[in-house]
């Protein structure tokens, strides 16, 4: 009988030890998941993205729904351009659930590879969300703040809606499955808790603020939605950089949140995925002063503090906005000077300026300063 009880006790002890070992293993696995994603990002960046920098050409939108237009062949052929920044909407690529129209992206990748260019994708949900993806999603009509379709009313999903984010991330997985292993695919813009672009911008007129409050907006919800997206991009695109474009947060409950929100999101990306994170603003021009909303100083700060890849996109094509910015040559030159003074690695120039013969010497100057000139 004693031997039987001893055997029972030994078996019970072994079961307890086994349970403890399993528990420790599971906890360890959970703790390692994020680190593994980070390591995948580090290895992927080394293997695929490599060194990124220089001048990038930016395409235009065809309509207020952020449908991207294709690049001119001359743009691909320009030896001063190292990368192509291609923008288009989610709706343009997945107009119906699970039905993808890849022809446009296929062509961009094919021409970029043929001409030795890298690619940065800016795929836009928010106002660019397909109608099917809004079904069952909390949303509201807001006025388009800037860019193509400015002042029009469009339906916008709230940034924290789980169904919206799940559908958006499922789309990104399809993008990664098709293009993720292409060596020319260098970077993708973070987006999801966004509206008119990939910038961290939400409609913010006094009327908009009331709408956001009625929808239940809080800074915490917004920040958590960004963290969800950042974690997902690191996993979905382990071989690419992902870029965060600064824009002030909503002043809810007060103006202090404008700076706090973007700093907290950027800090999370920089600390969690330093090898994959890039920081930029998308409104560089000669007129903007260093105020709390510009983000210029934040790009410098985060680049220096965390040794991140940083860059700027111009506000617009200066060739087409001389009534606002003055002579295109002067506007581009002064904007380039401001960008280079921040110690950045890449500048994004709108295609109209890339094609302007009178601006080629300024592009040459910038490309040489950034030490990226195509062979």
C-alpha positions as CSV (number, residue, x, y, z in Angstrom):
1,X,0.0,0.0,0.0
2,X,2.8,2.4,0.9
3,X,4.5,1.7,-2.5
4,X,1.2,2.4,-4.2
5,X,0.8,5.8,-2.3
6,X,4.4,6.6,-3.0
7,X,3.8,5.9,-6.7
8,X,0.7,8.1,-6.7
9,X,2.6,11.0,-5.0
10,X,5.5,10.7,-7.5
11,X,3.0,10.7,-10.4
12,X,1.3,13.8,-9.0
13,X,4.6,15.5,-8.5
14,X,5.6,14.8,-12.1
15,X,2.2,16.1,-13.4
16,X,2.7,19.3,-11.4
17,X,6.2,19.7,-12.8
18,X,5.0,19.1,-16.3
19,X,2.2,21.7,-15.9
20,X,4.8,24.2,-14.6
21,X,7.1,23.5,-17.5
22,X,4.2,24.0,-20.0
23,X,3.2,27.2,-18.3
24,X,6.7,28.6,-18.3
25,X,7.1,27.7,-22.0
26,X,3.8,29.4,-23.0
27,X,4.7,32.5,-21.1
28,X,8.1,32.5,-22.7
29,X,6.6,32.1,-26.1
30,X,4.2,35.0,-25.5
31,X,7.0,37.3,-24.3
32,X,9.2,36.3,-27.3
33,X,6.5,37.0,-30.0
34,X,7.2,40.7,-30.3
35,X,11.0,40.2,-30.1
36,X,10.8,37.6,-32.9
37,X,8.8,40.0,-35.0
38,X,11.4,42.6,-34.3
39,X,14.2,40.3,-35.3
40,X,12.4,39.3,-38.4
41,X,12.2,43.0,-39.2
42,X,15.9,43.5,-38.6
43,X,16.9,40.5,-40.8
44,X,14.4,41.5,-43.4
45,X,15.6,45.1,-43.6
46,X,19.2,43.8,-44.0
47,X,18.2,41.3,-46.7
48,X,15.7,43.2,-48.7
49,X,15.4,46.9,-48.0
50,X,19.1,47.5,-47.6
51,X,20.2,51.1,-47.6
52,X,17.4,53.5,-48.5
53,X,17.7,57.1,-49.5
54,X,18.0,59.7,-52.1
55,X,15.2,61.3,-54.2
56,X,11.9,59.7,-54.7
57,X,9.3,60.7,-57.3
58,X,5.7,60.9,-56.0
59,X,2.7,60.2,-58.3
60,X,-0.6,62.2,-58.4
61,X,-4.1,61.3,-57.5
62,X,-6.8,61.1,-60.2
63,X,-9.8,61.9,-58.0
64,X,-11.0,62.7,-54.5
65,X,-11.1,59.0,-53.6
66,X,-7.3,58.9,-53.8
67,X,-7.0,56.8,-56.9
68,X,-3.4,56.9,-58.0
69,X,-2.2,57.8,-61.5
70,X,0.7,56.0,-63.2
71,X,4.1,57.5,-63.6
72,X,5.4,59.0,-66.8
73,X,8.1,56.9,-68.4
74,X,10.5,59.9,-68.3
75,X,10.2,59.7,-64.5
76,X,11.4,56.1,-64.4
77,X,14.3,57.1,-66.7
78,X,15.6,60.0,-64.7
79,X,19.0,59.0,-63.2
80,X,18.6,61.5,-60.3
81,X,15.6,59.5,-59.0
82,X,16.4,56.5,-56.8
83,X,12.9,55.5,-55.7
84,X,9.3,55.7,-56.8
85,X,6.7,56.6,-54.2
86,X,3.4,55.2,-55.5
87,X,0.2,56.3,-53.9
88,X,-3.3,54.9,-54.4
89,X,-6.4,53.9,-52.4
90,X,-7.4,50.6,-51.0
91,X,-10.6,50.9,-53.0
92,X,-8.6,51.1,-56.2
93,X,-6.9,47.8,-55.5
94,X,-9.8,45.8,-53.9
95,X,-13.0,47.3,-55.2
96,X,-14.9,44.2,-54.1
97,X,-14.1,41.9,-51.2
98,X,-11.4,39.5,-52.2
99,X,-11.4,40.7,-55.8
100,X,-8.0,42.4,-56.4
101,X,-7.0,44.6,-59.3
102,X,-3.2,44.3,-59.4
103,X,-2.5,45.6,-62.9
104,X,-1.5,49.0,-61.7
105,X,0.9,47.9,-59.0
106,X,2.3,45.2,-61.3
107,X,3.2,47.8,-63.9
108,X,4.8,50.1,-61.2
109,X,6.9,47.2,-60.0
110,X,7.8,46.1,-63.5
111,X,8.9,49.6,-64.6
112,X,10.8,50.3,-61.4
113,X,12.7,47.0,-61.6
114,X,13.5,47.6,-65.3
115,X,15.0,51.0,-64.4
116,X,16.8,50.1,-61.2
117,X,14.5,52.0,-58.8
118,X,13.2,51.2,-55.3
119,X,9.5,51.4,-54.4
120,X,7.7,53.0,-51.5
121,X,4.0,52.2,-51.4
122,X,1.4,54.6,-49.8
123,X,-1.8,52.6,-49.7
124,X,-4.7,54.7,-48.4
125,X,-7.6,53.4,-46.3
126,X,-9.6,56.1,-44.4
127,X,-11.4,58.1,-47.1
128,X,-9.9,55.6,-49.6
129,X,-11.7,52.6,-48.1
130,X,-13.9,50.6,-50.5
131,X,-17.6,50.7,-49.8
132,X,-17.9,47.0,-49.1
133,X,-15.4,47.4,-46.2
134,X,-17.6,50.0,-44.5
135,X,-20.4,47.5,-44.1
136,X,-21.0,47.0,-40.3
137,X,-18.3,49.5,-39.5
138,X,-18.7,52.6,-37.3
139,X,-18.2,55.6,-39.6
140,X,-19.2,59.2,-40.1
141,X,-19.2,61.8,-42.9
142,X,-16.4,64.3,-42.6
143,X,-15.0,67.1,-44.8
144,X,-11.8,66.3,-46.7
145,X,-9.2,68.5,-45.0
146,X,-6.7,68.9,-47.8
147,X,-5.5,67.6,-51.2
148,X,-7.6,66.3,-54.0
149,X,-11.3,66.6,-53.2
150,X,-10.7,69.2,-50.5
151,X,-13.9,70.4,-48.8
152,X,-16.0,67.4,-50.0
153,X,-17.9,65.3,-47.6
154,X,-16.9,61.6,-47.6
155,X,-17.6,58.7,-45.3
156,X,-14.7,57.9,-42.9
157,X,-14.4,54.7,-40.7
158,X,-13.4,55.5,-37.1
159,X,-9.8,54.5,-36.5
160,X,-10.4,52.1,-33.7
161,X,-13.2,50.0,-35.3
162,X,-12.0,46.4,-35.1
163,X,-13.8,45.2,-38.1
164,X,-12.4,48.0,-40.2
165,X,-8.8,47.3,-39.0
166,X,-9.2,43.6,-39.5
167,X,-10.3,44.1,-43.1
168,X,-7.5,46.6,-43.8
169,X,-4.9,44.3,-42.4
170,X,-6.3,41.3,-44.4
171,X,-5.8,43.5,-47.6
172,X,-2.2,44.3,-46.6
173,X,-1.5,40.5,-46.2
174,X,-2.7,40.1,-49.8
175,X,-0.3,42.9,-50.9
176,X,2.6,41.3,-49.0
177,X,1.8,37.9,-50.5
178,X,2.1,39.3,-54.0
179,X,5.0,41.8,-53.6
180,X,6.6,41.2,-50.2
181,X,9.6,39.3,-51.6
182,X,10.3,41.7,-54.5
183,X,13.8,43.2,-53.8
184,X,12.7,46.5,-55.2
185,X,10.0,46.9,-52.6
186,X,11.8,49.0,-50.0
187,X,9.2,50.7,-47.8
188,X,5.5,51.0,-47.1
189,X,3.6,53.8,-45.3
190,X,1.9,53.1,-42.1
191,X,-1.8,53.8,-42.4
192,X,-5.2,52.7,-41.0
193,X,-6.0,55.2,-38.2
194,X,-5.9,57.8,-41.0
195,X,-8.2,59.8,-43.3
196,X,-7.0,61.7,-46.4
197,X,-3.5,60.2,-46.7
198,X,-1.1,58.1,-44.7
199,X,-0.4,61.1,-42.4
200,X,-1.6,60.9,-38.8
201,X,-4.3,63.4,-39.7
202,X,-8.0,63.3,-38.9
203,X,-10.6,66.0,-39.7
204,X,-10.3,68.7,-37.0
205,X,-12.6,71.6,-37.6
206,X,-14.7,72.7,-34.6
207,X,-17.6,70.8,-36.1
208,X,-15.4,67.8,-36.6
209,X,-14.3,67.8,-33.0
210,X,-17.9,67.6,-31.8
211,X,-18.5,64.6,-34.2
212,X,-15.4,62.9,-32.8
213,X,-16.5,63.4,-29.2
214,X,-20.0,62.0,-30.1
215,X,-18.3,59.0,-31.7
216,X,-16.4,58.2,-28.5
217,X,-12.9,59.3,-29.6
218,X,-10.2,59.3,-26.9
219,X,-6.4,59.7,-27.3
220,X,-6.0,56.2,-25.8
221,X,-8.2,54.6,-28.4
222,X,-6.3,56.3,-31.2
223,X,-2.9,55.4,-29.8
224,X,-3.9,51.8,-29.3
225,X,-5.2,51.6,-32.9
226,X,-1.8,52.8,-34.1
227,X,0.0,50.3,-32.0
228,X,-2.1,47.5,-33.4
229,X,-1.3,48.7,-36.9
230,X,2.4,49.0,-36.2
231,X,2.7,45.5,-34.8
232,X,0.8,44.2,-37.8
233,X,3.0,45.9,-40.4
234,X,6.1,44.5,-38.6
235,X,4.7,41.0,-39.0
236,X,3.2,41.4,-42.5
237,X,6.1,43.3,-44.0
238,X,9.3,41.9,-42.3
239,X,11.5,42.8,-45.3
240,X,10.4,46.4,-45.6
241,X,10.8,49.7,-43.7
242,X,7.5,51.2,-42.6
243,X,7.1,55.0,-42.4
244,X,5.2,57.1,-40.0
245,X,4.1,60.5,-41.2
246,X,3.7,63.0,-38.4
247,X,0.6,65.2,-38.0
248,X,-0.8,66.7,-34.9
249,X,-3.4,64.7,-33.0
250,X,-6.9,65.9,-32.2
251,X,-7.2,68.4,-29.3
252,X,-9.5,66.1,-27.3
253,X,-9.8,66.8,-24.4
254,X,-7.3,69.7,-24.8
255,X,-4.5,70.9,-27.1
256,X,-1.8,69.1,-25.2
257,X,-3.0,65.9,-27.0
258,X,-1.9,67.3,-30.4
259,X,1.8,66.7,-29.6
260,X,1.4,63.9,-27.0
261,X,-0.4,61.5,-29.3
262,X,2.1,61.6,-32.2
263,X,5.1,61.5,-29.8
264,X,3.7,58.4,-28.1
265,X,3.0,56.6,-31.3
266,X,6.4,57.4,-32.8
267,X,8.2,56.4,-29.6
268,X,6.4,53.1,-29.7
269,X,7.5,52.4,-33.2
270,X,11.0,53.6,-32.6
271,X,11.6,51.6,-29.5
272,X,9.8,48.4,-30.6
273,X,10.9,48.2,-34.2
274,X,14.0,50.4,-34.6
275,X,15.4,48.5,-37.6
276,X,12.2,48.9,-39.6
277,X,10.8,52.3,-38.5
278,X,11.1,55.4,-40.6
279,X,9.9,58.9,-39.6
280,X,8.8,61.7,-41.9
281,X,6.5,64.6,-42.5
282,X,4.7,65.1,-45.8
283,X,4.4,68.9,-46.0
284,X,7.9,70.4,-46.7
285,X,7.9,73.8,-48.4
286,X,9.6,77.1,-48.1
287,X,6.8,78.9,-46.3
288,X,6.3,76.8,-43.2
289,X,7.7,78.0,-40.0
290,X,8.8,75.7,-37.1
291,X,5.6,75.8,-35.1
292,X,4.0,73.1,-33.0
293,X,2.1,71.6,-35.9
294,X,4.8,71.3,-38.5
295,X,6.6,68.2,-37.3
296,X,9.9,69.3,-38.8
297,X,11.7,69.4,-35.4
298,X,10.2,66.1,-34.4
299,X,11.7,64.4,-37.5
300,X,15.1,65.8,-36.5
301,X,14.6,64.8,-32.9
302,X,13.5,61.2,-33.5
303,X,16.2,60.7,-36.1
304,X,18.9,61.8,-33.8
305,X,17.6,60.1,-30.6
306,X,16.8,56.7,-32.1
307,X,19.1,56.8,-35.2
308,X,16.1,56.2,-37.4
309,X,15.7,56.5,-41.2
310,X,14.1,60.0,-41.8
311,X,12.8,62.0,-44.7
312,X,10.4,64.6,-46.0
313,X,7.8,64.7,-48.8
314,X,7.2,68.1,-50.4
315,X,3.8,69.8,-49.8
316,X,3.0,69.7,-53.5
317,X,4.4,70.2,-57.0
318,X,5.9,73.7,-56.9
319,X,5.7,73.8,-60.7
320,X,1.9,73.8,-60.4
321,X,1.7,76.1,-57.3
322,X,3.8,79.2,-58.3
323,X,0.8,81.4,-57.3
324,X,1.2,80.2,-53.7
325,X,5.0,79.4,-53.3
326,X,6.5,81.7,-55.9
327,X,8.9,80.6,-58.7
328,X,9.2,76.8,-58.7
329,X,13.0,76.8,-58.8
330,X,13.3,79.0,-55.8
331,X,10.6,77.1,-53.8
332,X,12.2,73.8,-54.6
333,X,15.7,75.0,-53.7
334,X,14.7,76.5,-50.4
335,X,12.7,73.3,-49.5
336,X,15.6,71.1,-50.3
337,X,17.9,73.2,-48.1
338,X,15.4,72.9,-45.2
339,X,15.2,69.2,-45.7
340,X,19.0,68.6,-45.9
341,X,19.5,70.8,-42.8
342,X,17.4,68.2,-40.8
343,X,19.9,65.5,-41.6
344,X,17.4,63.3,-43.4
345,X,18.2,60.4,-45.8
346,X,15.4,60.8,-48.4
347,X,13.3,63.5,-50.1
348,X,10.1,62.9,-52.0
349,X,9.4,65.2,-55.0
350,X,6.2,65.4,-56.9
351,X,6.3,64.1,-60.4
352,X,5.6,67.5,-62.1
353,X,8.8,68.9,-60.5
354,X,10.8,65.8,-61.5
355,X,9.7,66.3,-65.1
356,X,10.4,70.1,-65.1
357,X,13.6,70.6,-67.2
358,X,14.4,73.9,-65.4
359,X,14.6,72.0,-62.0
360,X,17.1,69.3,-62.9
361,X,20.1,71.1,-61.5
362,X,18.3,71.4,-58.1
363,X,17.4,67.7,-58.2
364,X,21.1,67.0,-59.0
365,X,22.2,69.1,-56.1
366,X,19.9,67.2,-53.7
367,X,20.7,63.8,-55.0
368,X,24.4,64.5,-54.7
369,X,24.0,65.7,-51.2
370,X,22.0,62.6,-50.2
371,X,24.7,60.5,-52.0
372,X,22.1,58.6,-54.0
373,X,22.4,58.9,-57.7
374,X,21.2,56.0,-60.0
375,X,23.9,54.5,-62.3
